[in-house]
């Protein structure tokens, strides 16, 4: 069961999401918030697995809340769900730790799948969002970082799978190695590339391989 916190300043949207998502046996809605400040308080209290985070909200917006939650409560994954695909919002949300960014017109079955995927460690970016992130100079890198050349062939193979959105379990099954071995490789990859998490590693890899 995935515990879920819904954050949106519009009560109608929150009610709609609750009505939709409570039908899913795999999800449990444990709370809601109408601004970023309340969201942080609720995350601290409820420790949800996933936070559905809106962007534009009063008192504290979703980007600022994402940054603080990611720093203080890294176990709670953040999936941004908003009507805005503005480049600045997208880039800052991902930079500050969001595991995914979807628009509110995303079909319900895809939203549920994205929640499950983010909980498992996937990166979930909606159509067109990847290009916004990769093409933005504040996130993408014009040349590979120094540590790129230090990656082994196995680490490059695993990085390719991370960039494609695969979880550790899927990588382990695909390469016939243990999840512990995958985890060790991922740790080395993040260290060599000097990135904080899998999301940034995936974005960096995609920006380099797309050139």
Beta strands, then each sheet from edge to edge (+ up, - down):
strand 1: 2-7
strand 2: 27-33
strand 3: 50-53
strand 4: 77-82
strand 5: 100-103
strand 6: 124-125
sheet 1: 2+ 1+ 3+ 4+ 5+ 6+
end
